[in-house]
Amino acid sequence: MEPRVMAYVQAHNTRIASGIVSVFASGFVSGFASVFVSGFVSRIASRIVSGIASRFVSGFVSRFVSGFVSRFVSGIASRFVSGFVSRIASRIVSGIASRFVSRWPKLVLSGLFALLLSACSQQPISSLNISPGAINELLEGKALIRAGYTKGYVPPEESVLALSEEMRAFLKHYVPSEGTRQQKLDGLLYALMHKGTLGINYNPASTYTARDTFENQSGNCVGFSVLFVAMARELGLSVKFNKVEIPPVWGFQGKSTFLFYKHINSIVKLGAGVEKVVDINIQRYQHHYRQKKLSDNEAMAQYFNNRGVDYLLAIDYASAFNYFRKGLSLDPKAEYIWSSLGTLYRRAGFLADAETAYLYGLTFGSRNLVILNNLSHLYKAQGRYGVAEKYRLRVEAARKNNPYYRFALAQKAFANSNYDEAMREIEVALKKKKREHQFWYLAARISDRLEGSELAKEYLLRAMALAEDPDVLDRYRATQVQFMGRGAG
């Protein structure tokens, strides 16, 4: 079926204004807290605790507890000031006054200690003193060089957004050079997607440059976005890369490799407050998903990471290192590339270097499930079973509560003809998320294989009622005809 590009018009004024207010308010409150809360909490805590001590404790104990707790709370305030510190400070002082006002000083101290433990429980399970020197060694690939995997960093030479003369001739032939922005956009989309012209096919496994996507007539979301952005800019259109926070999609590469897919598309500015989102994979995009415009460097970093993963899976460690290193030079805070680099070191046998890369990546994204999962496997390989199990449980809890992960497990079980397991997983997914049409569609296919009953028809009708895209509906209708032909509900 021919892939269809979806263009969505959206006015951004309200969202932009909201974002500005949000950022301003956040910055103001954070700054105010940083400047004033430490001294304020110290004085208030001192007075409250002093009052408690003077009323209910006498002599030396009163003075000792009052002075100690005052300094202790002041220290907490100065060390843990953040965007939410004013609320935490309020709770600390309120908790001291209301819970422990009538108890012994040792209970006041134990209450403060419990609050401190609660704060510590939010910290990473394991920690590593990551020095700049250790990070530089990772980026220079010293361990890989010593082991003979690479001779050192060699930056990839491809120009990702470059156009060939053939591509420029293609644009000149199909797209009006003197048209309006809308006419240029419409002409470009028709030229790229129509089967009678270029007819780009969606291939999630292919990350290409603009030129290679054009020549191969296929690509994933990154490859297509690179091609579209390069050609749109050649036509004089204002276009940016756009990161879309789609529901998580997991893939499985063999028995031991677990892939997590990201999504990227493009935004074309057609006028004041009018923009169009262009996405090759309409089934993955919804206009209400959270989005963020990317700089070219951020988008290119994602390209180089994808290419590096391809080389890593092919056991070409030298090329994988070069591409990950290039990606990090463009976006040093991209935690997903640090995760990829860590996996390269782990596969090469350098577990300590892998740990450094993973933990450094967590400093930029502390809830990155891929990194947390990688750390669990790493610590298990090192024989550090206690820490490994803690990471595993954290990841497992997050996954079990994620309907999209259960959906991925159901897909995998279905592909392996494990229909009972597939049904169990998709039922869990549906309990958590009932308005995803692809969940109901998979349930229909599983039920058809298990029972061939009316249940398959019911699930399919639910899927069709939720689907909005005409191409998706056509596919569901074709499945419905197949069910009826076999006598399934």
C-alpha positions as CSV (number, residue, x, y, z in Angstrom):
1,M,0.0,0.0,0.0
2,E,1.3,3.4,-0.9
3,P,2.4,5.3,2.2
4,R,0.7,8.6,2.6
5,V,2.2,11.8,3.9
6,M,0.0,13.5,6.4
7,A,0.1,17.3,6.6
8,Y,-1.5,18.8,9.7
9,V,-2.2,22.5,10.0
10,Q,-1.9,23.9,13.5
11,A,-1.9,27.4,15.0
12,H,0.8,27.6,17.6
13,N,0.1,31.0,19.2
14,T,-1.6,29.7,22.3
15,R,1.0,27.0,22.8
16,I,3.9,29.4,22.4
17,A,2.4,31.9,24.8
18,S,1.7,29.2,27.3
19,G,5.3,27.9,27.0
20,I,6.7,31.4,27.5
21,V,4.6,31.9,30.6
22,S,5.5,28.5,31.9
23,V,9.3,29.0,31.4
24,F,9.2,32.5,32.9
25,A,7.2,31.4,36.0
26,S,9.5,28.4,36.4
27,G,12.6,30.5,36.2
28,F,11.3,33.2,38.5
29,V,10.2,30.7,41.2
30,S,13.4,28.7,41.0
31,G,15.5,31.9,41.3
32,F,13.4,33.2,44.2
33,A,13.7,29.9,46.0
34,S,17.5,29.7,45.4
35,V,18.1,33.2,46.8
36,F,15.7,33.3,49.8
37,V,14.6,29.9,50.9
38,S,17.8,28.8,52.5
39,G,17.9,31.7,54.9
40,F,14.1,31.7,55.4
41,V,13.9,28.0,56.3
42,S,16.9,28.3,58.6
43,R,15.3,31.1,60.6
44,I,11.8,29.6,60.7
45,A,13.1,26.1,61.6
46,S,15.3,27.7,64.3
47,R,12.3,29.5,65.9
48,I,10.0,26.5,65.7
49,V,12.5,24.0,67.0
50,S,13.6,26.4,69.6
51,G,10.0,26.8,70.8
52,I,9.5,23.1,70.9
53,A,12.6,22.6,72.9
54,S,11.9,25.4,75.3
55,R,8.4,24.2,76.0
56,F,9.0,20.4,76.3
57,V,12.7,19.9,76.9
58,S,14.8,21.5,79.5
59,G,18.4,22.4,80.1
60,F,21.2,21.1,78.0
61,V,19.0,18.9,75.7
62,S,16.9,21.8,74.7
63,R,19.9,23.9,73.7
64,F,21.6,21.0,71.9
65,V,18.5,19.9,69.9
66,S,17.6,23.4,69.0
67,G,21.0,24.4,67.8
68,F,21.7,21.0,66.0
69,V,18.3,20.8,64.2
70,S,18.5,24.5,63.2
71,R,21.9,24.0,61.6
72,F,20.8,20.6,60.1
73,V,17.7,22.1,58.4
74,S,19.7,25.1,57.2
75,G,22.2,22.7,55.6
76,I,19.3,20.7,53.9
77,A,17.9,23.9,52.5
78,S,21.2,25.1,51.2
79,R,22.1,21.8,49.6
80,F,18.7,20.7,48.2
81,V,17.4,24.0,46.8
82,S,15.5,23.4,43.5
83,G,12.3,24.3,41.8
84,F,10.2,22.6,44.4
85,V,12.3,23.4,47.5
86,S,9.9,25.9,48.9
87,R,7.2,23.2,49.0
88,I,9.6,20.7,50.6
89,A,10.7,23.2,53.1
90,S,7.2,24.0,54.1
91,R,6.5,20.3,54.6
92,I,9.6,19.8,56.7
93,V,8.7,22.7,59.0
94,S,5.0,21.8,59.1
95,G,5.9,18.2,59.8
96,I,8.2,19.1,62.7
97,A,5.6,21.4,64.2
98,S,2.5,19.2,63.8
99,R,3.9,15.6,64.2
100,F,6.6,15.9,66.8
101,V,5.6,19.0,68.9
102,S,4.5,16.8,71.8
103,R,7.2,14.1,71.5
104,W,10.8,13.6,72.7
105,P,13.7,15.3,70.9
106,K,14.9,11.9,69.6
107,L,11.6,11.6,67.7
108,V,12.2,15.0,66.1
109,L,15.6,13.9,65.0
110,S,14.3,10.6,63.7
111,G,11.6,12.5,61.7
112,L,14.2,14.6,60.1
113,F,16.3,11.5,59.3
114,A,13.3,9.9,57.7
115,L,12.8,12.9,55.5
116,L,16.4,12.8,54.5
117,L,16.2,9.1,53.7
118,S,13.1,9.8,51.5
119,A,15.2,12.3,49.5
120,C,18.0,9.9,49.2
121,S,15.7,7.2,47.8
122,Q,15.2,9.3,44.7
123,Q,18.9,9.1,43.8
124,P,20.3,6.6,41.4
125,I,20.7,3.1,42.7
126,S,24.4,3.1,42.0
127,S,26.8,6.0,41.5
128,L,30.2,6.4,39.9
129,N,32.6,9.3,40.2
130,I,32.6,10.3,36.6
131,S,35.7,12.5,35.9
132,P,36.2,14.6,32.8
133,G,39.2,12.4,32.1
134,A,37.1,9.3,32.1
135,I,34.6,10.8,29.7
136,N,37.5,12.0,27.4
137,E,38.9,8.4,27.3
138,L,35.5,7.1,26.2
139,L,35.3,9.7,23.4
140,E,38.8,9.1,22.3
141,G,38.2,5.3,22.2
142,K,41.4,4.5,24.1
143,A,40.2,1.0,25.2
144,L,39.0,0.2,21.7
145,I,42.3,1.3,20.3
146,R,44.3,-0.8,22.7
147,A,42.2,-3.8,21.8
148,G,42.6,-3.3,18.1
149,Y,38.9,-2.6,17.3
150,T,39.7,0.9,15.9
151,K,42.7,3.1,15.1
152,G,40.9,6.1,16.5
153,Y,38.1,8.4,15.7
154,V,37.5,9.1,12.0
155,P,34.6,11.5,11.5
156,P,32.1,10.2,8.9
157,E,32.3,12.1,5.7
158,E,28.8,12.0,4.3
159,S,26.9,15.2,3.8
160,V,23.5,14.2,5.2
161,L,21.5,17.1,3.7
162,A,23.4,17.5,0.4
163,L,21.4,17.3,-2.9
164,S,22.7,15.9,-6.2
165,E,22.2,17.5,-9.6
166,E,19.7,14.8,-10.4
167,M,17.7,15.8,-7.3
168,R,17.7,19.5,-8.3
169,A,16.6,18.6,-11.8
170,F,13.8,16.5,-10.3
171,L,12.6,19.5,-8.2
172,K,12.8,21.8,-11.2
173,H,10.6,19.4,-13.3
174,Y,7.9,18.7,-10.7
175,V,7.6,21.7,-8.4
176,P,6.7,25.2,-9.5
177,S,9.5,27.6,-8.7
178,E,7.3,30.7,-8.8
179,G,4.3,29.3,-6.8
180,T,3.1,30.1,-3.3
181,R,4.5,28.3,-0.3
182,Q,1.4,26.1,-0.2
183,Q,1.8,25.3,-3.9
184,K,5.4,24.4,-3.5
185,L,4.7,22.2,-0.6
186,D,1.9,20.4,-2.4
187,G,4.0,19.9,-5.5
188,L,6.9,18.6,-3.4
189,L,4.8,16.1,-1.5
190,Y,3.2,14.8,-4.7
191,A,6.6,14.4,-6.4
192,L,8.0,12.5,-3.4
193,M,5.1,10.2,-2.6
194,H,3.2,9.5,-5.8
195,K,3.9,6.2,-7.4
196,G,4.1,7.8,-10.8
197,T,6.9,10.1,-9.7
198,L,9.4,9.1,-7.0
199,G,7.1,7.0,-4.8
200,I,9.0,6.9,-1.5
201,N,8.3,3.7,0.4
202,Y,8.4,3.7,4.2
203,N,11.1,1.3,5.6
204,P,11.7,1.6,9.4
205,A,15.0,-0.2,9.2
206,S,16.6,2.2,6.6
207,T,18.4,5.4,7.8
208,Y,19.8,7.1,4.7
209,T,21.2,10.5,3.7
210,A,18.9,12.7,1.6
211,R,20.7,11.5,-1.6
212,D,20.6,7.8,-0.6
213,T,16.9,8.1,0.3
214,F,16.2,9.6,-3.1
215,E,18.2,7.0,-5.0
216,N,16.8,4.0,-3.0
217,Q,13.2,5.4,-3.0
218,S,12.8,4.3,0.6
219,G,13.6,5.3,4.1
220,N,12.5,5.5,7.7
221,C,11.2,8.6,9.5
222,V,14.8,10.1,9.8
223,G,15.7,9.3,6.2
224,F,12.5,10.8,4.8
225,S,12.7,13.9,7.0
226,V,16.3,14.5,5.9
227,L,15.2,14.2,2.2
228,F,12.1,16.4,2.7
229,V,13.9,19.1,4.7
230,A,16.8,19.3,2.1
231,M,14.4,19.6,-0.8
232,A,12.0,22.0,0.9
233,R,14.9,24.3,1.7
234,E,16.1,24.1,-1.9
235,L,12.7,25.5,-2.8
236,G,13.0,28.3,-0.3
237,L,10.6,27.0,2.2
238,S,11.1,27.5,6.0
239,V,11.3,24.0,7.5
240,K,12.6,22.5,10.7
241,F,13.0,19.0,12.1
242,N,10.5,18.0,14.7
243,K,10.7,15.5,17.5
244,V,7.5,13.7,18.3
245,E,6.9,12.1,21.7
246,I,4.9,9.1,20.3
247,P,3.9,6.3,22.6
248,P,6.9,4.0,23.1
249,V,7.5,1.4,20.4
250,W,9.7,-1.5,21.2
251,G,11.4,-3.9,18.7
252,F,13.2,-7.1,19.3
253,Q,16.5,-7.9,17.4
254,G,17.3,-11.5,18.0
255,K,17.1,-13.0,21.5
256,S,19.4,-10.5,23.3
257,T,19.0,-7.1,21.7
258,F,16.1,-4.8,22.6
259,L,15.5,-1.8,20.4
260,F,13.5,1.3,21.3
261,Y,12.4,3.5,18.4
262,K,12.2,7.3,18.4
263,H,10.2,9.4,15.9
264,I,11.0,12.5,13.9
265,N,9.2,14.5,11.3
266,S,9.2,18.0,9.8
267,I,7.3,21.3,10.3
268,V,6.9,23.8,7.4
269,K,6.1,27.4,8.2
270,L,3.5,28.7,5.7
271,G,2.7,32.0,7.3
272,A,2.2,33.8,10.6
273,G,0.9,31.2,13.1
274,V,0.3,28.6,10.3
275,E,2.5,25.5,10.1
276,K,2.2,22.1,8.5
277,V,3.5,18.9,10.0
278,V,4.8,16.5,7.4
279,D,5.1,12.8,8.4
280,I,5.8,9.8,6.3
281,N,4.4,7.4,8.9
282,I,0.9,8.6,9.5
283,Q,0.0,5.6,11.6
284,R,2.5,6.7,14.2
285,Y,1.6,10.4,14.4
286,Q,-1.2,12.2,16.2
287,H,-1.5,16.0,16.4
288,H,-2.0,15.9,20.2
289,Y,1.4,14.2,20.9
290,R,4.0,16.4,22.6
291,Q,6.4,17.8,20.1
292,K,9.7,19.8,20.0
293,K,11.4,21.5,17.1
294,L,15.0,20.4,16.7
295,S,18.0,22.2,15.6
296,D,19.8,20.7,12.6
297,N,22.6,19.4,15.0
298,E,20.0,17.6,17.2
299,A,18.4,16.0,14.2
300,M,21.7,15.0,12.6
301,A,22.8,13.5,16.0
302,Q,19.8,11.2,15.7
303,Y,20.8,10.3,12.2
304,F,24.4,9.4,13.2
305,N,23.1,7.4,16.2
306,N,20.8,5.3,14.0
307,R,23.7,4.6,11.6
308,G,25.9,3.7,14.5
309,V,23.4,1.2,15.7
310,D,23.3,-0.4,12.3
311,Y,27.1,-0.8,12.4
312,L,26.9,-2.1,16.0
313,L,24.5,-4.8,15.0
314,A,26.7,-5.7,12.1
315,I,29.7,-6.1,14.6
316,D,31.6,-3.3,12.8
317,Y,32.8,-1.6,16.0
318,A,35.1,0.9,14.4
319,S,32.3,2.4,12.3
320,A,29.9,2.2,15.2
321,F,32.3,4.2,17.3
322,N,32.8,6.8,14.6
323,Y,29.1,7.4,14.2
324,F,28.3,7.5,17.9
325,R,31.2,9.9,18.4
326,K,30.0,12.1,15.6
327,G,26.5,12.2,17.1
328,L,27.8,13.2,20.5
329,S,29.9,16.0,18.9
330,L,26.6,17.4,17.6
331,D,24.5,16.8,20.7
332,P,26.6,16.1,23.7
333,K,23.6,15.8,26.0
334,A,21.8,13.1,24.0
335,E,21.4,10.4,26.6
336,Y,20.3,7.8,24.0
337,I,23.7,8.2,22.2
338,W,25.6,7.7,25.5
339,S,23.5,4.6,25.9
340,S,24.5,3.4,22.4
341,L,28.2,4.1,23.1
342,G,27.9,2.2,26.4
343,T,26.5,-0.8,24.6
344,L,29.4,-0.7,22.1
345,Y,31.9,-0.8,25.0
346,R,29.9,-3.6,26.7
347,R,29.9,-5.7,23.6
348,A,33.6,-5.1,23.1
349,G,34.2,-6.4,26.7
350,F,35.0,-3.1,28.5
351,L,32.4,-3.2,31.3
352,A,33.8,-0.4,33.4
353,D,33.8,1.9,30.4
354,A,30.2,0.8,29.5
355,E,29.1,1.7,33.1
356,T,30.7,5.1,32.8
357,A,28.9,5.8,29.6
358,Y,25.5,4.6,30.9
359,L,25.7,6.5,34.2
360,Y,26.9,9.6,32.4
361,G,23.9,9.3,30.0
362,L,21.6,9.1,33.1
363,T,22.7,12.6,34.1
364,F,20.9,13.9,31.0
365,G,17.9,11.5,31.3
366,S,17.5,9.8,34.6
367,R,14.4,7.8,33.6
368,N,15.7,6.4,30.3
369,L,14.5,2.9,30.5
370,V,17.0,1.7,27.9
371,I,19.9,2.8,30.0
372,L,18.4,1.4,33.2
373,N,17.9,-1.9,31.4
374,N,21.4,-1.9,30.1
375,L,22.8,-1.2,33.6
376,S,20.9,-4.2,34.9
377,H,22.5,-6.5,32.4
378,L,25.9,-4.9,32.9
379,Y,25.9,-5.4,36.7
380,K,24.6,-9.0,36.3
381,A,27.6,-9.7,34.0
382,Q,29.9,-8.2,36.6
383,G,28.4,-10.4,39.4
384,R,26.9,-7.5,41.2
385,Y,23.6,-9.2,41.5
386,G,22.0,-7.0,44.2
387,V,22.4,-3.8,42.2
388,A,21.4,-5.6,39.0
389,E,18.2,-6.8,40.5
390,K,17.2,-3.4,41.7
391,Y,17.6,-1.9,38.3
392,R,15.8,-4.9,36.7
393,L,12.8,-4.4,39.1
394,R,12.7,-0.7,38.3
395,V,12.6,-1.3,34.6
396,E,10.2,-4.3,34.9
397,A,7.8,-2.2,36.9
398,A,7.8,0.6,34.3
399,R,7.3,-1.8,31.5
400,K,4.5,-3.8,33.1
401,N,2.6,-0.6,33.6
402,N,3.1,0.5,30.0
403,P,0.4,-0.7,27.7
404,Y,2.6,-0.2,24.6
405,Y,5.2,-2.5,25.9
406,R,2.6,-5.2,26.5
407,F,1.4,-4.5,23.0
408,A,4.9,-5.1,21.7
409,L,5.1,-8.4,23.7
410,A,1.8,-9.4,22.2
411,Q,3.1,-8.7,18.7
412,K,6.2,-10.7,19.3
413,A,4.2,-13.7,20.6
414,F,1.8,-13.5,17.7
415,A,4.7,-13.5,15.2
416,N,6.0,-16.6,16.9
417,S,2.6,-18.3,16.8
418,N,2.3,-18.2,20.6
419,Y,-1.4,-17.2,20.4
420,D,-2.3,-17.8,24.0
421,E,0.5,-15.7,25.3
422,A,-0.3,-13.0,22.7
423,M,-3.9,-12.9,23.9
424,R,-2.8,-12.6,27.6
425,E,-0.5,-9.6,26.7
426,I,-3.0,-7.8,24.5
427,E,-5.7,-8.1,27.1
428,V,-3.5,-6.4,29.6
429,A,-2.7,-3.7,27.1
430,L,-6.4,-3.1,26.5
431,K,-7.2,-2.9,30.1
432,K,-4.8,0.0,30.4
433,K,-5.5,1.7,27.1
434,K,-8.8,1.1,25.4
435,R,-8.7,3.8,22.7
436,E,-5.8,2.5,20.6
437,H,-7.2,1.0,17.4
438,Q,-4.1,-1.1,16.8
439,F,-4.6,-2.9,20.1
440,W,-8.1,-4.0,19.1
441,Y,-6.9,-5.0,15.6
442,L,-4.2,-7.2,17.0
443,A,-6.7,-8.7,19.5
444,A,-9.0,-9.5,16.5
445,R,-6.2,-11.3,14.6
446,I,-5.2,-13.3,17.7
447,S,-8.8,-14.2,18.4
448,D,-9.2,-15.3,14.8
449,R,-6.3,-17.7,15.1
450,L,-7.4,-19.0,18.5
451,E,-11.1,-19.4,18.0
452,G,-12.3,-18.0,14.7
453,S,-15.4,-16.8,16.5
454,E,-17.6,-13.8,16.8
455,L,-15.1,-12.3,19.2
456,A,-12.7,-11.6,16.3
457,K,-15.4,-9.7,14.5
458,E,-16.2,-7.7,17.6
459,Y,-12.6,-6.7,18.2
460,L,-12.2,-5.7,14.6
461,L,-15.3,-3.5,14.7
462,R,-13.8,-1.8,17.7
463,A,-10.6,-1.1,15.8
464,M,-12.4,0.3,12.8
465,A,-14.5,2.6,15.0
466,L,-11.3,4.1,16.5
467,A,-9.2,4.4,13.3
468,E,-9.2,7.7,11.6
469,D,-6.8,7.3,8.7
470,P,-8.4,6.1,5.5
471,D,-5.4,3.8,4.6
472,V,-5.7,2.1,8.0
473,L,-9.5,1.7,7.6
474,D,-8.9,0.1,4.2
475,R,-6.5,-2.4,5.7
476,Y,-9.0,-3.2,8.5
477,R,-11.8,-3.7,5.9
478,A,-9.6,-6.1,3.9
479,T,-9.0,-8.1,7.1
480,Q,-12.8,-8.1,7.7
481,V,-13.4,-9.6,4.3
482,Q,-10.7,-12.3,5.0
483,F,-12.5,-13.2,8.3
484,M,-15.8,-13.5,6.6
485,G,-14.3,-15.6,3.8
486,R,-13.0,-18.1,6.3
487,G,-16.2,-18.0,8.3
488,A,-14.6,-16.2,11.3
489,G,-17.0,-13.8,13.0
